[in-house]
Amino acid sequence: MYGILLMEVQNDFMAEGFPFYSYFGDMAKAIIPPIKKLTEAARKRKIPVIYCNMVPIKDDALFKKFSPHLLPGTPGAEVVDELEPKDEDYIIPVYSMDAFLHSHLERMLGSLGVDTMVITGGSTDIGCLLTAIWSAYSSAL
């Protein structure tokens, strides 16, 4: 069964006026409509849509290096309005650029019967890539 992973589609990464928008900028605006189309098509086909939302660890080097971001309970940690999760979607907190590392993603995918993933999101060059690499590596074991 297929599953759709949405990586880091949170305001701090993708919404204008938030900390990392200057990095993603126009790319974020351009990628939102195709992601929305993908998730809508998946939901119609009863394909699980899973949001992998980054949660910082205060003492982590990345958190210290960049301005405080993705703080739980703040608007920056929320999913961008255009991609708001629906009741049938899943949200999993992730604590690393690789969504599998230190999270329950693998268990969730197994419980849902997901064996093939479409990975998309805000940071294709980091979070999506590292998650895809880990997925490919672990399935080869």
TORDRENPA-709302 format. One record per residue: x, y, z of N, C-alpha, C in turn; chain. Coordinates in nm, 2 decimals. Layout:
{neast = X	nnorth = Y	nup = Z	caeast = X	canorth = Y	caup = Z	ceast = X	cnorth = Y	cup = Z	mol = A}
...
***
This chain:
{neast = 0.08	nnorth = -0.12	nup = 0.00	caeast = 0.00	canorth = 0.00	caup = 0.00	ceast = 0.09	cnorth = 0.12	cup = 0.00	mol = A}
{neast = 0.04	nnorth = 0.22	nup = -0.07	caeast = 0.11	canorth = 0.35	caup = -0.08	ceast = 0.09	cnorth = 0.43	cup = 0.05	mol = A}
{neast = 0.18	nnorth = 0.53	nup = 0.08	caeast = 0.16	canorth = 0.63	caup = 0.18	ceast = 0.23	cnorth = 0.75	cup = 0.13	mol = A}
{neast = 0.17	nnorth = 0.87	nup = 0.17	caeast = 0.23	canorth = 1.00	caup = 0.14	ceast = 0.29	cnorth = 1.06	cup = 0.26	mol = A}
{neast = 0.42	nnorth = 1.09	nup = 0.26	caeast = 0.49	canorth = 1.16	caup = 0.37	ceast = 0.51	cnorth = 1.30	cup = 0.33	mol = A}
{neast = 0.46	nnorth = 1.39	nup = 0.42	caeast = 0.48	canorth = 1.53	caup = 0.40	ceast = 0.58	cnorth = 1.58	cup = 0.51	mol = A}
{neast = 0.70	nnorth = 1.61	nup = 0.46	caeast = 0.81	canorth = 1.65	caup = 0.55	ceast = 0.81	cnorth = 1.80	cup = 0.57	mol = A}
{neast = 0.81	nnorth = 1.84	nup = 0.70	caeast = 0.83	canorth = 1.98	caup = 0.74	ceast = 0.76	cnorth = 2.08	cup = 0.66	mol = A}
{neast = 0.63	nnorth = 2.06	nup = 0.64	caeast = 0.55	canorth = 2.16	caup = 0.57	ceast = 0.49	cnorth = 2.26	cup = 0.68	mol = A}
{neast = 0.58	nnorth = 2.30	nup = 0.76	caeast = 0.54	canorth = 2.39	caup = 0.87	ceast = 0.57	cnorth = 2.54	cup = 0.84	mol = A}
{neast = 0.50	nnorth = 2.62	nup = 0.91	caeast = 0.51	canorth = 2.77	caup = 0.88	ceast = 0.65	cnorth = 2.82	cup = 0.89	mol = A}
{neast = 0.73	nnorth = 2.78	nup = 0.99	caeast = 0.86	canorth = 2.83	caup = 1.01	ceast = 0.95	cnorth = 2.80	cup = 0.88	mol = A}
{neast = 0.92	nnorth = 2.70	nup = 0.81	caeast = 0.99	canorth = 2.66	caup = 0.69	ceast = 0.93	cnorth = 2.72	cup = 0.56	mol = A}
{neast = 0.80	nnorth = 2.73	nup = 0.56	caeast = 0.73	canorth = 2.76	caup = 0.43	ceast = 0.64	cnorth = 2.88	cup = 0.42	mol = A}
{neast = 0.62	nnorth = 2.95	nup = 0.53	caeast = 0.53	canorth = 3.06	caup = 0.53	ceast = 0.60	cnorth = 3.20	cup = 0.53	mol = A}
{neast = 0.55	nnorth = 3.29	nup = 0.45	caeast = 0.61	canorth = 3.42	caup = 0.44	ceast = 0.62	cnorth = 3.49	cup = 0.58	mol = A}
{neast = 0.73	nnorth = 3.55	nup = 0.61	caeast = 0.74	canorth = 3.62	caup = 0.74	ceast = 0.80	cnorth = 3.53	cup = 0.85	mol = A}
{neast = 0.82	nnorth = 3.40	nup = 0.83	caeast = 0.87	canorth = 3.31	caup = 0.93	ceast = 1.02	cnorth = 3.28	cup = 0.90	mol = A}
{neast = 1.09	nnorth = 3.23	nup = 1.00	caeast = 1.24	canorth = 3.23	caup = 1.00	ceast = 1.31	cnorth = 3.17	cup = 0.87	mol = A}
{neast = 1.26	nnorth = 3.06	nup = 0.82	caeast = 1.33	canorth = 3.00	caup = 0.71	ceast = 1.27	cnorth = 3.03	cup = 0.57	mol = A}
{neast = 1.17	nnorth = 3.12	nup = 0.57	caeast = 1.11	canorth = 3.15	caup = 0.44	ceast = 1.21	cnorth = 3.22	cup = 0.35	mol = A}
{neast = 1.31	nnorth = 3.29	nup = 0.40	caeast = 1.41	canorth = 3.35	caup = 0.32	ceast = 1.50	cnorth = 3.24	cup = 0.25	mol = A}
{neast = 1.51	nnorth = 3.13	nup = 0.31	caeast = 1.58	canorth = 3.02	caup = 0.24	ceast = 1.50	cnorth = 2.95	cup = 0.14	mol = A}
{neast = 1.37	nnorth = 2.91	nup = 0.17	caeast = 1.28	canorth = 2.84	caup = 0.08	ceast = 1.21	cnorth = 2.93	cup = -0.02	mol = A}
{neast = 1.17	nnorth = 3.05	nup = 0.04	caeast = 1.10	canorth = 3.15	caup = -0.04	ceast = 1.01	cnorth = 3.11	cup = -0.15	mol = A}
{neast = 1.04	nnorth = 3.14	nup = -0.28	caeast = 0.96	canorth = 3.11	caup = -0.39	ceast = 0.94	cnorth = 2.96	cup = -0.41	mol = A}
{neast = 1.04	nnorth = 2.88	nup = -0.38	caeast = 1.03	canorth = 2.74	caup = -0.39	ceast = 0.91	cnorth = 2.69	cup = -0.30	mol = A}
{neast = 0.90	nnorth = 2.74	nup = -0.19	caeast = 0.79	canorth = 2.70	caup = -0.10	ceast = 0.65	cnorth = 2.73	cup = -0.16	mol = A}
{neast = 0.64	nnorth = 2.85	nup = -0.21	caeast = 0.52	canorth = 2.89	caup = -0.28	ceast = 0.48	cnorth = 2.80	cup = -0.40	mol = A}
{neast = 0.59	nnorth = 2.76	nup = -0.47	caeast = 0.57	canorth = 2.68	caup = -0.59	ceast = 0.53	cnorth = 2.54	cup = -0.56	mol = A}
{neast = 0.58	nnorth = 2.49	nup = -0.45	caeast = 0.56	canorth = 2.34	caup = -0.42	ceast = 0.43	cnorth = 2.32	cup = -0.35	mol = A}
{neast = 0.37	nnorth = 2.41	nup = -0.29	caeast = 0.25	canorth = 2.39	caup = -0.21	ceast = 0.13	cnorth = 2.34	cup = -0.30	mol = A}
{neast = 0.10	nnorth = 2.41	nup = -0.41	caeast = -0.01	canorth = 2.36	caup = -0.49	ceast = 0.00	cnorth = 2.21	cup = -0.54	mol = A}
{neast = 0.12	nnorth = 2.17	nup = -0.59	caeast = 0.13	canorth = 2.03	caup = -0.63	ceast = 0.11	cnorth = 1.93	cup = -0.51	mol = A}
{neast = 0.17	nnorth = 1.97	nup = -0.39	caeast = 0.15	canorth = 1.89	caup = -0.27	ceast = 0.00	cnorth = 1.88	cup = -0.24	mol = A}
{neast = -0.07	nnorth = 1.99	nup = -0.24	caeast = -0.21	canorth = 1.99	caup = -0.21	ceast = -0.29	cnorth = 1.90	cup = -0.31	mol = A}
{neast = -0.25	nnorth = 1.90	nup = -0.43	caeast = -0.32	canorth = 1.82	caup = -0.53	ceast = -0.29	cnorth = 1.67	cup = -0.50	mol = A}
{neast = -0.17	nnorth = 1.64	nup = -0.47	caeast = -0.13	canorth = 1.50	caup = -0.44	ceast = -0.20	cnorth = 1.45	cup = -0.31	mol = A}
{neast = -0.21	nnorth = 1.53	nup = -0.21	caeast = -0.28	canorth = 1.49	caup = -0.09	ceast = -0.43	cnorth = 1.47	cup = -0.11	mol = A}
{neast = -0.49	nnorth = 1.56	nup = -0.19	caeast = -0.63	canorth = 1.54	caup = -0.22	ceast = -0.66	cnorth = 1.42	cup = -0.29	mol = A}
{neast = -0.57	nnorth = 1.39	nup = -0.39	caeast = -0.59	canorth = 1.26	caup = -0.47	ceast = -0.57	cnorth = 1.14	cup = -0.38	mol = A}
{neast = -0.47	nnorth = 1.15	nup = -0.29	caeast = -0.44	canorth = 1.03	caup = -0.20	ceast = -0.56	cnorth = 1.01	cup = -0.11	mol = A}
{neast = -0.62	nnorth = 1.11	nup = -0.05	caeast = -0.73	canorth = 1.10	caup = 0.04	ceast = -0.85	cnorth = 1.03	cup = -0.03	mol = A}
{neast = -0.88	nnorth = 1.07	nup = -0.16	caeast = -0.99	canorth = 1.02	caup = -0.23	ceast = -0.97	cnorth = 0.87	cup = -0.25	mol = A}
{neast = -0.84	nnorth = 0.82	nup = -0.26	caeast = -0.81	canorth = 0.68	caup = -0.28	ceast = -0.78	cnorth = 0.61	cup = -0.15	mol = A}
{neast = -0.81	nnorth = 0.67	nup = -0.04	caeast = -0.79	canorth = 0.61	caup = 0.09	ceast = -0.64	cnorth = 0.58	cup = 0.12	mol = A}
{neast = -0.55	nnorth = 0.66	nup = 0.06	caeast = -0.41	canorth = 0.64	caup = 0.08	ceast = -0.37	cnorth = 0.73	cup = 0.20	mol = A}
{neast = -0.30	nnorth = 0.67	nup = 0.30	caeast = -0.27	canorth = 0.75	caup = 0.42	ceast = -0.18	cnorth = 0.87	cup = 0.39	mol = A}
{neast = -0.21	nnorth = 0.98	nup = 0.45	caeast = -0.13	canorth = 1.10	caup = 0.44	ceast = -0.07	cnorth = 1.12	cup = 0.58	mol = A}
{neast = 0.06	nnorth = 1.13	nup = 0.58	caeast = 0.13	canorth = 1.14	caup = 0.71	ceast = 0.22	cnorth = 1.26	cup = 0.71	mol = A}
{neast = 0.19	nnorth = 1.35	nup = 0.81	caeast = 0.27	canorth = 1.47	caup = 0.83	ceast = 0.38	cnorth = 1.44	cup = 0.92	mol = A}
{neast = 0.51	nnorth = 1.46	nup = 0.88	caeast = 0.62	canorth = 1.44	caup = 0.97	ceast = 0.67	cnorth = 1.58	cup = 1.01	mol = A}
{neast = 0.62	nnorth = 1.62	nup = 1.13	caeast = 0.65	canorth = 1.76	caup = 1.17	ceast = 0.77	cnorth = 1.76	cup = 1.26	mol = A}
{neast = 0.86	nnorth = 1.85	nup = 1.23	caeast = 0.99	canorth = 1.86	caup = 1.30	ceast = 0.96	cnorth = 1.92	cup = 1.44	mol = A}
{neast = 1.02	nnorth = 1.87	nup = 1.54	caeast = 1.01	canorth = 1.92	caup = 1.68	ceast = 1.15	cnorth = 1.94	cup = 1.72	mol = A}
{neast = 1.19	nnorth = 2.06	nup = 1.76	caeast = 1.33	canorth = 2.08	caup = 1.80	ceast = 1.36	cnorth = 2.02	cup = 1.94	mol = A}
{neast = 1.49	nnorth = 1.99	nup = 1.96	caeast = 1.54	canorth = 1.96	caup = 2.09	ceast = 1.63	cnorth = 2.07	cup = 2.13	mol = A}
{neast = 1.59	nnorth = 2.14	nup = 2.24	caeast = 1.66	canorth = 2.27	caup = 2.27	ceast = 1.81	cnorth = 2.26	cup = 2.27	mol = A}
{neast = 1.87	nnorth = 2.16	nup = 2.32	caeast = 2.02	canorth = 2.15	caup = 2.33	ceast = 2.08	cnorth = 2.10	cup = 2.20	mol = A}
{neast = 2.00	nnorth = 2.07	nup = 2.10	caeast = 2.05	canorth = 2.02	caup = 1.97	ceast = 2.13	cnorth = 2.13	cup = 1.90	mol = A}
{neast = 2.24	nnorth = 2.09	nup = 1.83	caeast = 2.32	canorth = 2.18	caup = 1.76	ceast = 2.25	cnorth = 2.27	cup = 1.66	mol = A}
{neast = 2.15	nnorth = 2.20	nup = 1.58	caeast = 2.08	canorth = 2.27	caup = 1.48	ceast = 1.99	cnorth = 2.38	cup = 1.55	mol = A}
{neast = 1.93	nnorth = 2.35	nup = 1.66	caeast = 1.84	canorth = 2.44	caup = 1.73	ceast = 1.92	cnorth = 2.56	cup = 1.78	mol = A}
{neast = 2.04	nnorth = 2.53	nup = 1.83	caeast = 2.13	canorth = 2.64	caup = 1.88	ceast = 2.18	cnorth = 2.73	cup = 1.76	mol = A}
{neast = 2.21	nnorth = 2.67	nup = 1.65	caeast = 2.27	canorth = 2.74	caup = 1.54	ceast = 2.18	cnorth = 2.84	cup = 1.48	mol = A}
{neast = 2.05	nnorth = 2.80	nup = 1.46	caeast = 1.95	canorth = 2.89	caup = 1.40	ceast = 1.86	cnorth = 2.95	cup = 1.50	mol = A}
{neast = 1.80	nnorth = 3.06	nup = 1.46	caeast = 1.71	canorth = 3.13	caup = 1.56	ceast = 1.60	cnorth = 3.03	cup = 1.61	mol = A}
{neast = 1.55	nnorth = 3.05	nup = 1.73	caeast = 1.45	canorth = 2.96	caup = 1.78	ceast = 1.34	cnorth = 2.94	cup = 1.68	mol = A}
{neast = 1.31	nnorth = 2.81	nup = 1.65	caeast = 1.21	canorth = 2.78	caup = 1.54	ceast = 1.14	cnorth = 2.66	cup = 1.58	mol = A}
{neast = 1.02	nnorth = 2.64	nup = 1.52	caeast = 0.94	canorth = 2.52	caup = 1.54	ceast = 0.90	cnorth = 2.49	cup = 1.69	mol = A}
{neast = 0.90	nnorth = 2.59	nup = 1.77	caeast = 0.87	canorth = 2.57	caup = 1.91	ceast = 0.72	cnorth = 2.52	cup = 1.92	mol = A}
{neast = 0.70	nnorth = 2.41	nup = 1.99	caeast = 0.57	canorth = 2.36	caup = 2.01	ceast = 0.47	cnorth = 2.46	cup = 2.07	mol = A}
{neast = 0.35	nnorth = 2.47	nup = 2.01	caeast = 0.25	canorth = 2.56	caup = 2.06	ceast = 0.26	cnorth = 2.70	cup = 1.99	mol = A}
{neast = 0.36	nnorth = 2.72	nup = 1.90	caeast = 0.37	canorth = 2.85	caup = 1.84	ceast = 0.32	cnorth = 2.83	cup = 1.69	mol = A}
{neast = 0.28	nnorth = 2.95	nup = 1.63	caeast = 0.24	canorth = 2.94	caup = 1.49	ceast = 0.34	cnorth = 2.88	cup = 1.40	mol = A}
{neast = 0.47	nnorth = 2.90	nup = 1.43	caeast = 0.57	canorth = 2.85	caup = 1.34	ceast = 0.58	cnorth = 2.70	cup = 1.33	mol = A}
{neast = 0.53	nnorth = 2.63	nup = 1.43	caeast = 0.53	canorth = 2.49	caup = 1.44	ceast = 0.41	cnorth = 2.42	cup = 1.36	mol = A}
{neast = 0.31	nnorth = 2.51	nup = 1.33	caeast = 0.19	canorth = 2.46	caup = 1.27	ceast = 0.21	cnorth = 2.43	cup = 1.12	mol = A}
{neast = 0.14	nnorth = 2.34	nup = 1.06	caeast = 0.14	canorth = 2.32	caup = 0.92	ceast = 0.08	cnorth = 2.44	cup = 0.85	mol = A}
{neast = 0.14	nnorth = 2.47	nup = 0.73	caeast = 0.09	canorth = 2.58	caup = 0.65	ceast = -0.05	cnorth = 2.57	cup = 0.62	mol = A}
{neast = -0.13	nnorth = 2.68	nup = 0.62	caeast = -0.27	canorth = 2.67	caup = 0.60	ceast = -0.32	cnorth = 2.60	cup = 0.48	mol = A}
{neast = -0.25	nnorth = 2.61	nup = 0.37	caeast = -0.29	canorth = 2.55	caup = 0.25	ceast = -0.28	cnorth = 2.40	cup = 0.25	mol = A}
{neast = -0.20	nnorth = 2.35	nup = 0.34	caeast = -0.19	canorth = 2.20	caup = 0.35	ceast = -0.24	cnorth = 2.15	cup = 0.48	mol = A}
{neast = -0.33	nnorth = 2.21	nup = 0.54	caeast = -0.38	canorth = 2.18	caup = 0.67	ceast = -0.43	cnorth = 2.03	cup = 0.68	mol = A}
{neast = -0.38	nnorth = 1.96	nup = 0.78	caeast = -0.42	canorth = 1.81	caup = 0.79	ceast = -0.57	cnorth = 1.80	cup = 0.81	mol = A}
{neast = -0.62	nnorth = 1.69	nup = 0.75	caeast = -0.76	canorth = 1.65	caup = 0.77	ceast = -0.78	cnorth = 1.55	cup = 0.88	mol = A}
{neast = -0.90	nnorth = 1.53	nup = 0.93	caeast = -0.92	canorth = 1.44	caup = 1.04	ceast = -0.86	cnorth = 1.30	cup = 1.01	mol = A}
{neast = -0.87	nnorth = 1.25	nup = 0.89	caeast = -0.82	canorth = 1.12	caup = 0.86	ceast = -0.67	cnorth = 1.11	cup = 0.84	mol = A}
{neast = -0.60	nnorth = 1.22	nup = 0.85	caeast = -0.45	canorth = 1.22	caup = 0.83	ceast = -0.38	cnorth = 1.19	cup = 0.96	mol = A}
{neast = -0.25	nnorth = 1.16	nup = 0.95	caeast = -0.17	canorth = 1.13	caup = 1.06	ceast = -0.06	cnorth = 1.23	cup = 1.08	mol = A}
{neast = -0.03	nnorth = 1.27	nup = 1.20	caeast = 0.08	canorth = 1.36	caup = 1.23	ceast = 0.17	cnorth = 1.29	cup = 1.33	mol = A}
{neast = 0.30	nnorth = 1.29	nup = 1.29	caeast = 0.40	canorth = 1.23	caup = 1.37	ceast = 0.51	cnorth = 1.33	cup = 1.40	mol = A}
{neast = 0.55	nnorth = 1.34	nup = 1.53	caeast = 0.66	canorth = 1.43	caup = 1.55	ceast = 0.79	cnorth = 1.37	cup = 1.52	mol = A}
{neast = 0.88	nnorth = 1.44	nup = 1.46	caeast = 1.01	canorth = 1.39	caup = 1.42	ceast = 1.12	cnorth = 1.48	cup = 1.49	mol = A}
{neast = 1.23	nnorth = 1.42	nup = 1.53	caeast = 1.33	canorth = 1.50	caup = 1.60	ceast = 1.46	cnorth = 1.50	cup = 1.53	mol = A}
{neast = 1.46	nnorth = 1.47	nup = 1.40	caeast = 1.59	canorth = 1.46	caup = 1.33	ceast = 1.55	cnorth = 1.49	cup = 1.18	mol = A}
{neast = 1.65	nnorth = 1.53	nup = 1.10	caeast = 1.63	canorth = 1.55	caup = 0.96	ceast = 1.58	cnorth = 1.42	cup = 0.89	mol = A}
{neast = 1.62	nnorth = 1.31	nup = 0.95	caeast = 1.57	canorth = 1.18	caup = 0.90	ceast = 1.45	cnorth = 1.14	cup = 0.98	mol = A}
{neast = 1.33	nnorth = 1.14	nup = 0.92	caeast = 1.21	canorth = 1.12	caup = 0.99	ceast = 1.20	cnorth = 0.98	cup = 1.06	mol = A}
{neast = 1.28	nnorth = 0.89	nup = 1.02	caeast = 1.28	canorth = 0.76	caup = 1.09	ceast = 1.36	cnorth = 0.75	cup = 1.22	mol = A}
{neast = 1.46	nnorth = 0.84	nup = 1.23	caeast = 1.55	canorth = 0.84	caup = 1.34	ceast = 1.48	cnorth = 0.89	cup = 1.47	mol = A}
{neast = 1.47	nnorth = 0.81	nup = 1.57	caeast = 1.41	canorth = 0.85	caup = 1.70	ceast = 1.26	cnorth = 0.89	cup = 1.69	mol = A}
{neast = 1.19	nnorth = 0.83	nup = 1.60	caeast = 1.05	canorth = 0.85	caup = 1.59	ceast = 0.97	cnorth = 0.72	cup = 1.58	mol = A}
{neast = 0.84	nnorth = 0.72	nup = 1.57	caeast = 0.76	canorth = 0.60	caup = 1.56	ceast = 0.71	cnorth = 0.59	cup = 1.42	mol = A}
{neast = 0.78	nnorth = 0.65	nup = 1.32	caeast = 0.73	canorth = 0.65	caup = 1.18	ceast = 0.73	cnorth = 0.50	cup = 1.13	mol = A}
{neast = 0.84	nnorth = 0.43	nup = 1.15	caeast = 0.84	canorth = 0.29	caup = 1.09	ceast = 0.73	cnorth = 0.21	cup = 1.15	mol = A}
{neast = 0.70	nnorth = 0.22	nup = 1.28	caeast = 0.59	canorth = 0.14	caup = 1.34	ceast = 0.46	cnorth = 0.19	cup = 1.28	mol = A}
{neast = 0.44	nnorth = 0.32	nup = 1.26	caeast = 0.32	canorth = 0.37	caup = 1.21	ceast = 0.29	cnorth = 0.31	cup = 1.06	mol = A}
{neast = 0.40	nnorth = 0.32	nup = 0.98	caeast = 0.39	canorth = 0.27	caup = 0.85	ceast = 0.35	cnorth = 0.12	cup = 0.84	mol = A}
{neast = 0.41	nnorth = 0.05	nup = 0.93	caeast = 0.38	canorth = -0.10	caup = 0.94	ceast = 0.24	cnorth = -0.12	cup = 0.98	mol = A}
{neast = 0.19	nnorth = -0.05	nup = 1.08	caeast = 0.05	canorth = -0.06	caup = 1.13	ceast = -0.05	cnorth = -0.03	cup = 1.02	mol = A}
{neast = -0.01	nnorth = 0.07	nup = 0.93	caeast = -0.10	canorth = 0.11	caup = 0.82	ceast = -0.09	cnorth = 0.02	cup = 0.70	mol = A}
{neast = 0.01	nnorth = -0.07	nup = 0.70	caeast = 0.04	canorth = -0.15	caup = 0.58	ceast = 0.11	cnorth = -0.08	cup = 0.47	mol = A}
{neast = 0.17	nnorth = 0.03	nup = 0.50	caeast = 0.24	canorth = 0.11	caup = 0.40	ceast = 0.38	cnorth = 0.04	cup = 0.37	mol = A}
{neast = 0.40	nnorth = 0.01	nup = 0.24	caeast = 0.53	canorth = -0.05	caup = 0.20	ceast = 0.59	cnorth = 0.03	cup = 0.09	mol = A}
{neast = 0.52	nnorth = 0.13	nup = 0.04	caeast = 0.57	canorth = 0.22	caup = -0.07	ceast = 0.54	cnorth = 0.36	cup = -0.03	mol = A}
{neast = 0.64	nnorth = 0.45	nup = -0.03	caeast = 0.61	canorth = 0.59	caup = 0.02	ceast = 0.64	cnorth = 0.69	cup = -0.10	mol = A}
{neast = 0.56	nnorth = 0.79	nup = -0.10	caeast = 0.59	canorth = 0.91	caup = -0.18	ceast = 0.63	cnorth = 1.01	cup = -0.08	mol = A}
{neast = 0.75	nnorth = 1.06	nup = -0.09	caeast = 0.80	canorth = 1.16	caup = 0.01	ceast = 0.81	cnorth = 1.29	cup = -0.06	mol = A}
{neast = 0.75	nnorth = 1.39	nup = 0.01	caeast = 0.75	canorth = 1.53	caup = -0.04	ceast = 0.75	cnorth = 1.62	cup = 0.07	mol = A}
{neast = 0.77	nnorth = 1.75	nup = 0.05	caeast = 0.77	canorth = 1.85	caup = 0.16	ceast = 0.85	cnorth = 1.97	cup = 0.13	mol = A}
{neast = 0.88	nnorth = 2.04	nup = 0.24	caeast = 0.95	canorth = 2.17	caup = 0.23	ceast = 1.09	cnorth = 2.16	cup = 0.20	mol = A}
{neast = 1.16	nnorth = 2.06	nup = 0.26	caeast = 1.31	canorth = 2.06	caup = 0.25	ceast = 1.35	cnorth = 1.93	cup = 0.17	mol = A}
{neast = 1.33	nnorth = 1.94	nup = 0.04	caeast = 1.36	canorth = 1.82	caup = -0.04	ceast = 1.50	cnorth = 1.78	cup = -0.03	mol = A}
{neast = 1.59	nnorth = 1.89	nup = -0.02	caeast = 1.73	canorth = 1.86	caup = -0.02	ceast = 1.79	cnorth = 1.82	cup = 0.12	mol = A}
{neast = 1.70	nnorth = 1.81	nup = 0.22	caeast = 1.75	canorth = 1.77	caup = 0.35	ceast = 1.66	cnorth = 1.66	cup = 0.40	mol = A}
{neast = 1.55	nnorth = 1.70	nup = 0.46	caeast = 1.46	canorth = 1.61	caup = 0.53	ceast = 1.40	cnorth = 1.50	cup = 0.44	mol = A}
{neast = 1.36	nnorth = 1.53	nup = 0.32	caeast = 1.30	canorth = 1.43	caup = 0.23	ceast = 1.42	cnorth = 1.34	cup = 0.18	mol = A}
{neast = 1.53	nnorth = 1.40	nup = 0.15	caeast = 1.64	canorth = 1.32	caup = 0.10	ceast = 1.69	cnorth = 1.22	cup = 0.21	mol = A}
{neast = 1.71	nnorth = 1.27	nup = 0.33	caeast = 1.76	canorth = 1.18	caup = 0.43	ceast = 1.66	cnorth = 1.07	cup = 0.47	mol = A}
{neast = 1.54	nnorth = 1.10	nup = 0.47	caeast = 1.43	canorth = 1.01	caup = 0.50	ceast = 1.43	cnorth = 0.90	cup = 0.39	mol = A}
{neast = 1.44	nnorth = 0.94	nup = 0.27	caeast = 1.44	canorth = 0.85	caup = 0.16	ceast = 1.56	cnorth = 0.76	cup = 0.16	mol = A}
{neast = 1.68	nnorth = 0.81	nup = 0.20	caeast = 1.80	canorth = 0.73	caup = 0.20	ceast = 1.79	cnorth = 0.63	cup = 0.31	mol = A}
{neast = 1.74	nnorth = 0.67	nup = 0.43	caeast = 1.72	canorth = 0.57	caup = 0.54	ceast = 1.62	cnorth = 0.46	cup = 0.50	mol = A}
{neast = 1.51	nnorth = 0.50	nup = 0.44	caeast = 1.41	canorth = 0.40	caup = 0.40	ceast = 1.47	cnorth = 0.30	cup = 0.30	mol = A}
{neast = 1.55	nnorth = 0.35	nup = 0.21	caeast = 1.61	canorth = 0.26	caup = 0.11	ceast = 1.72	cnorth = 0.17	cup = 0.18	mol = A}
{neast = 1.79	nnorth = 0.23	nup = 0.27	caeast = 1.90	canorth = 0.15	caup = 0.34	ceast = 1.84	cnorth = 0.04	cup = 0.43	mol = A}
{neast = 1.73	nnorth = 0.08	nup = 0.51	caeast = 1.68	canorth = -0.01	caup = 0.60	ceast = 1.60	cnorth = -0.13	cup = 0.53	mol = A}
{neast = 1.54	nnorth = -0.10	nup = 0.41	caeast = 1.47	canorth = -0.20	caup = 0.34	ceast = 1.57	cnorth = -0.30	cup = 0.27	mol = A}
{neast = 1.69	nnorth = -0.26	nup = 0.26	caeast = 1.79	canorth = -0.34	caup = 0.20	ceast = 1.86	cnorth = -0.44	cup = 0.30	mol = A}
{neast = 1.83	nnorth = -0.41	nup = 0.43	caeast = 1.89	canorth = -0.50	caup = 0.53	ceast = 1.82	cnorth = -0.63	cup = 0.54	mol = A}
***
